[in-house]
Amino acid sequence: MYQPEKMTKTVNIALQILPTAKEIHPYTLVDKAIEVIAASGLKYRVTPFETVMEGSYDEIMEVIKKAQNACYEAGAESLMTYIKIQSSLTDVSIEDKMEKYE
């Protein structure tokens, strides 16, 4: 039986952070979020609109929190953050969805 409190399978979570600041270009702030993701050790893929991460639900959500904080620390005044989650009773991988396109 599935127990939601035990989300132990690998999930994919797509993160899009849209920062605003009067004096800083948004790409500079987004780069700070991507640096956090890259340093996390999680498998990830940057795309033009979002970054997709692969790992446990809890690990990725912690990285998202750190990515948001990095944007604020770099000078963001506000953030719009969009998250998409693919979970399953079995592991989910980026490769499963992308292999036919690469």
Buried (B, 14 or more C-beta within 10 A) or exposed (E): EEEEEEEEEBBBBBBBBBBEBEEBEBEBBBEBBBEBBEEBEBBBBEEEEBBBBBBBBEBBBEBBEBBBBBBBEBBBEEBEBEEEEBBEEEEBBBEEEEEEEE
